[in-house]
Amino acid sequence: MDIGQVFVDLFKDSGFHGLFTGMGWQNLVMIVIALVLLFLGIVKKFEPLLLVGIAFGMLLSNLPFGEIFHAEMWNDPNGVNYSDVLQNGGLIDILYIGVKTGVYPCLIFVGVGAMTDFGPMIANPKSLLLGAAAQLGVFSAFFLAICTGMFNGPEAASIGIIGGADGPTAIWLTKSLAPHLLSAIAIAAYSYMALIPLVQPPLMRLIVPKKERMIKMEQLREVSKAEKIIFPIMVTVFTVLLLPSVAGLLGCLMFGNLLKETGVTERLSDTAQNALMNIVTLFLGISVGATAVGENFLSAQTLLIIVLGLLAFSFSTVGGLLLGRLMCKLSHGKINPLIGAAGVSAVPMAARVAHVEGLKANPESYLLMHAMGPNVAGVIGSAVAAGILMSVFG
């Protein structure tokens, strides 16, 4: 046995050899981006529960010879051959099945529902209007994407849903309409969710005058247990009859909430909020990040998606604030327009930002519970918007 040849063969099979021979500049750029995202998630704490997983998946799939994710298996124009994926796929190919089939986003919505209190929205049904107005960015970005001429209808719909500031919903829609854009859209959606404290306050101060930001709202009425139990059941029946395509996503959200509110399924509610949510978040983050392979991710389309995503998110915030101002006028100053910005479905971060801005204008104003109404309404609104787009383009 030639010992020297053994070492040569070992080097040729190693990733170090691949750095010089089998790796493009795009992969090197993606590795740098992955390291930056890890820094943002770990050090700056920008959505760390998902951003760390997404960044690490991106790192793994761009290192040479890892063979844990094969983009070509998922981009076949003839459809995905799941038998081939199960037999020849790598680790993340197997995990990615949960994304492609829509299982992960729905399971995450079970956990989100179990952690959500719809009481503030039930106590103030007008919150639903603010949640609906905050979907302005979804349809604005959709039309802007179409106007660029670089995206078709399904792709534009997937980009638009970034405006809902709801990562699982963005993934759920994109995996069906534009799976090749999944990594860019998912990263944009979660990045803007993390940047809410930076993006929203300037828009709040620009659109809402200080006099209106100072408004102190009356305490909400107490919502009965029966109302909280009936609500998820009625919403499920109505929305699924209206938009059958959203049955899995919105149905799981309401199921999780029902587990929380019944009072007889505490163990299931606790599992949904903690164990299930954590496990699915692990698999979702790393498998979505792995789709960001250099040669597919780095393109003019990706950069445009990032820009359109920011516009979508901004338009959604503006839509909620403008309706909030209108409702303030119609109620003769009883509604603080700032709560309209919470209509984006990033729960509870958007509600907290509205509350903090209200405190800055008036230290005696306590908006958190009032803002939670539009905030949870935005979760429903983004799911309904996704259902409409799925019905049209799916």
C-alpha positions in Angstrom: 0.0 0.0 0.0 1.3 3.4 -1.0 0.9 5.5 2.2 1.5 8.7 0.3 -1.3 7.9 -2.2 -3.6 7.2 0.7 -3.1 10.6 2.1 -3.5 12.1 -1.3 -6.8 10.3 -1.8 -8.0 11.4 1.7 -7.2 15.0 0.8 -9.1 14.7 -2.5 -12.1 13.4 -0.6 -12.0 16.2 1.9 -13.8 19.5 1.9 -10.5 21.3 2.0 -9.8 20.0 -1.5 -13.3 21.1 -2.5 -12.6 24.6 -1.4 -10.2 24.9 -4.3 -11.8 22.7 -6.9 -15.5 22.1 -6.4 -16.7 25.3 -4.9 -17.9 28.5 -6.6 -17.5 32.0 -5.4 -21.3 32.0 -4.7 -20.8 29.4 -2.0 -18.1 31.4 -0.4 -20.3 34.4 -0.3 -23.1 32.4 1.2 -20.8 31.1 3.9 -20.0 34.7 4.8 -23.7 35.6 4.9 -24.4 32.6 7.1 -21.7 33.7 9.6 -23.2 37.2 9.6 -26.7 35.8 10.3 -25.3 33.7 13.1 -23.8 36.9 14.5 -27.1 38.7 14.3 -29.0 35.8 15.9 -26.6 35.0 18.7 -25.1 38.4 19.5 -27.8 40.8 18.5 -30.6 38.4 19.3 -32.6 39.0 16.1 -35.2 36.2 16.1 -32.5 33.8 17.4 -34.8 30.7 17.7 -35.2 30.6 13.9 -32.4 32.7 12.5 -29.6 30.6 14.2 -31.1 27.4 12.6 -31.6 29.1 9.2 -28.0 30.4 9.2 -26.5 27.1 10.3 -28.5 25.2 7.6 -27.2 27.7 5.0 -23.6 27.1 6.3 -24.0 23.3 6.0 -25.4 23.3 2.5 -22.7 25.6 1.1 -19.7 23.7 2.5 -18.2 21.4 -0.2 -19.0 17.7 -0.4 -21.4 17.6 2.5 -24.1 16.1 0.4 -26.8 16.7 3.0 -29.1 18.7 0.7 -29.6 18.3 -3.1 -31.3 21.3 -4.6 -31.8 19.4 -7.9 -34.1 16.9 -6.2 -36.5 19.7 -5.3 -36.3 21.9 -8.5 -37.2 19.1 -11.0 -39.9 20.6 -13.4 -41.5 17.2 -13.5 -42.2 17.3 -9.8 -40.5 15.9 -6.7 -39.7 12.2 -6.7 -40.1 11.4 -3.0 -39.0 7.8 -3.4 -35.7 9.1 -4.8 -35.4 11.7 -1.9 -36.0 8.9 0.7 -33.5 6.6 -0.9 -30.7 8.9 -2.0 -31.3 12.2 -0.2 -29.2 13.6 2.6 -30.2 14.5 6.1 -31.7 17.8 5.3 -33.4 16.5 2.2 -35.4 14.2 4.5 -36.1 17.1 6.9 -37.2 19.3 4.0 -40.1 17.0 3.3 -41.9 18.7 6.2 -41.4 22.1 4.6 -42.4 21.0 1.1 -45.6 19.2 2.3 -46.5 22.2 4.6 -46.4 20.1 7.8 -43.9 22.3 9.7 -45.8 25.7 9.3 -49.1 24.0 10.4 -47.5 22.4 13.4 -45.9 25.7 14.4 -49.4 27.3 14.2 -50.6 24.8 16.7 -48.0 26.1 19.1 -48.7 29.8 18.2 -52.4 29.2 18.8 -51.7 27.6 22.2 -49.7 30.7 23.1 -52.2 33.3 21.8 -54.9 35.1 23.8 -57.7 36.2 21.5 -59.4 38.0 24.5 -58.4 41.5 23.5 -59.7 41.1 20.0 -62.9 39.5 21.2 -63.4 42.4 23.6 -62.8 44.9 20.8 -64.0 43.4 17.5 -62.9 46.5 15.6 -59.4 45.1 16.0 -60.2 42.8 13.1 -60.4 45.9 10.8 -57.0 47.0 11.8 -55.6 43.5 11.3 -57.2 43.5 7.8 -55.8 47.0 7.0 -52.3 45.8 7.9 -52.5 43.4 4.9 -52.2 46.4 2.6 -48.5 45.5 2.2 -49.2 42.0 1.0 -51.2 43.2 -2.1 -49.1 46.3 -2.7 -45.9 44.2 -2.9 -47.7 41.7 -5.1 -48.6 44.4 -7.7 -45.1 45.9 -7.4 -43.5 42.5 -8.0 -45.7 42.0 -11.1 -44.8 45.5 -12.4 -41.1 44.7 -12.3 -41.6 42.1 -15.0 -39.2 39.8 -13.2 -41.8 37.7 -11.4 -44.9 35.8 -12.5 -48.2 35.7 -10.5 -47.3 32.8 -8.1 -43.9 34.3 -7.4 -45.3 37.8 -6.8 -47.9 36.3 -4.5 -45.2 34.6 -2.4 -43.2 37.8 -2.2 -46.3 39.8 -1.2 -47.0 37.6 1.8 -43.8 38.9 3.4 -45.9 42.0 4.3 -47.9 39.9 6.7 -44.8 39.6 8.9 -45.6 36.0 9.5 -42.8 33.5 8.8 -44.8 30.2 8.9 -47.5 31.7 6.6 -44.8 32.9 4.1 -43.2 29.4 4.1 -46.6 27.7 3.8 -47.6 29.7 0.7 -44.2 29.9 -1.0 -43.5 26.1 -0.7 -46.5 25.6 -3.0 -46.4 28.6 -5.4 -42.6 29.4 -5.7 -40.5 26.8 -3.9 -37.3 28.0 -5.7 -37.7 31.4 -3.9 -38.3 29.8 -0.5 -35.0 30.6 1.1 -35.0 34.2 0.1 -38.6 34.8 1.1 -38.2 33.0 4.4 -35.0 34.9 5.4 -36.6 38.2 4.4 -39.8 37.5 6.3 -38.0 36.5 9.6 -35.4 39.3 9.2 -38.1 42.0 9.0 -40.0 40.4 11.9 -36.8 40.8 13.9 -36.3 44.4 12.8 -39.8 45.6 13.8 -38.4 47.7 16.6 -36.3 49.5 14.1 -38.7 49.8 11.1 -42.0 50.6 12.7 -41.3 53.5 15.1 -40.1 56.0 12.4 -43.3 55.3 10.4 -45.4 55.7 13.6 -44.0 59.1 14.3 -44.2 60.2 10.7 -47.9 59.3 10.2 -49.4 59.8 13.6 -49.2 63.3 15.2 -48.1 63.5 18.8 -51.5 64.6 19.9 -53.0 61.3 18.7 -50.1 59.3 20.0 -50.8 60.6 23.5 -54.4 59.2 23.5 -55.1 57.1 26.6 -57.6 54.3 25.8 -60.2 52.9 28.2 -59.7 49.5 29.8 -61.1 46.6 27.8 -64.0 44.6 29.1 -63.4 41.1 30.6 -64.0 38.3 28.1 -65.8 35.2 29.4 -64.4 31.7 29.2 -67.3 30.6 27.0 -66.5 33.3 24.5 -62.9 32.2 24.3 -63.9 28.6 23.7 -66.5 29.4 21.1 -64.3 31.8 19.2 -61.7 29.4 17.7 -64.5 27.0 16.7 -66.6 29.6 15.0 -63.6 31.2 13.2 -62.5 27.7 11.9 -66.0 27.0 10.5 -66.4 30.4 8.9 -62.9 30.7 7.4 -62.7 27.1 6.1 -66.1 27.4 4.4 -64.9 30.7 2.9 -61.4 29.6 2.0 -61.0 25.8 2.1 -57.3 26.1 1.0 -56.5 27.7 4.4 -58.0 24.8 6.4 -54.7 23.3 7.5 -53.0 26.5 8.5 -55.8 28.4 10.2 -57.3 25.2 11.5 -54.1 24.4 13.3 -53.9 27.9 14.8 -57.4 27.6 16.2 -56.9 24.1 17.4 -53.9 25.2 19.4 -55.9 28.0 20.9 -58.8 25.7 21.7 -56.4 23.5 23.6 -55.3 26.5 25.7 -58.8 27.8 26.4 -60.8 24.6 27.2 -59.1 24.2 30.6 -59.2 20.4 30.3 -56.2 19.9 27.9 -53.5 21.6 29.8 -50.9 18.8 29.1 -51.6 19.1 25.3 -51.5 22.8 25.4 -48.2 22.8 27.3 -46.7 20.3 24.8 -47.8 22.4 21.9 -46.3 25.6 23.4 -43.0 24.0 24.4 -41.9 20.6 23.2 -43.7 20.6 19.8 -42.9 24.2 19.0 -39.2 23.7 19.8 -38.8 20.5 17.8 -40.5 21.9 14.7 -38.6 25.1 14.9 -35.4 23.2 14.9 -36.3 21.2 11.8 -37.9 24.2 10.0 -35.0 26.6 10.5 -32.2 24.3 9.4 -34.1 22.8 6.4 -35.2 26.3 5.1 -31.6 27.6 5.5 -30.2 24.7 3.6 -32.1 25.8 0.5 -30.0 28.9 0.3 -27.4 27.3 -2.0 -25.0 29.9 -3.5 -25.7 29.4 -7.2 -29.5 29.5 -6.6 -29.7 32.2 -3.9 -27.3 34.9 -5.2 -29.2 36.6 -8.0 -30.9 39.9 -9.0 -34.2 38.3 -8.0 -33.0 37.7 -4.5 -31.9 41.3 -4.0 -35.3 42.5 -5.4 -37.1 40.2 -3.1 -35.3 41.8 -0.1 -36.3 45.3 -1.3 -39.9 44.3 -2.0 -40.1 42.6 1.3 -39.2 45.8 3.1 -41.7 47.7 1.1 -44.4 45.1 1.9 -43.7 45.3 5.6 -43.7 49.1 5.5 -46.9 49.3 3.5 -48.6 46.9 6.0 -47.5 49.2 8.9 -48.8 52.3 7.1 -52.1 50.6 6.3 -52.8 49.8 9.9 -51.8 53.3 11.0 -53.9 55.1 8.4 -57.0 53.1 9.4 -56.1 53.7 13.0 -56.2 57.4 12.4 -59.5 57.1 10.6 -61.0 55.2 13.5 -59.5 57.8 15.9 -61.5 60.5 14.1 -64.7 58.5 13.9 -64.5 57.6 17.6 -63.8 61.2 18.6 -60.4 60.5 20.0 -61.1 57.2 21.9 -58.7 55.1 19.8 -55.0 55.6 19.7 -53.9 55.1 16.0 -50.6 53.5 17.2 -52.4 50.2 17.8 -53.0 50.0 14.0 -49.3 49.3 13.5 -49.7 46.1 15.6 -51.9 44.7 12.8 -48.9 42.9 11.3 -48.9 39.4 12.7 -45.5 39.4 14.5 -46.9 38.5 17.9 -46.3 40.0 20.5 -43.4 42.1 19.2 -45.5 44.5 17.2 -47.9 45.1 20.1 -45.0 45.9 22.4 -43.5 48.4 19.9 -46.9 50.2 19.7 -47.1 50.2 23.5 -43.6 51.6 23.9 -44.2 54.4 21.4 -47.4 55.3 23.2 -45.5 55.4 26.5 -43.0 57.8 25.0 -45.8 60.2 24.0 -47.8 59.8 27.2 -46.3 57.9 30.2 -49.8 57.3 31.5 -50.9 55.5 28.3 -51.0 51.7 28.5 -51.6 50.3 25.0 -50.3 46.8 25.3 -53.6 44.9 25.7 -55.3 47.2 23.2 -52.5 46.6 20.6 -52.8 42.8 21.2 -56.2 42.9 19.6 -55.0 44.0 16.1 -51.8 41.9 16.6 -53.7 38.6 16.9 -56.2 39.8 14.3 -53.1 40.2 12.0 -52.3 36.5 12.4 -55.8 35.6 11.1 -55.5 38.3 8.4 -52.2 37.1 7.0 -53.5 33.5 6.9 -56.7 34.7 5.1 -54.6 36.7 2.7 -52.4 33.6 2.0 -55.6 31.6 1.5 -56.8 34.1 -1.1 -53.5 34.0 -3.0 -53.4 30.2 -2.8 -57.0 30.0 -4.2 -56.1 32.3 -7.1 -52.6 31.0 -8.0 -52.5 27.5 -6.4 
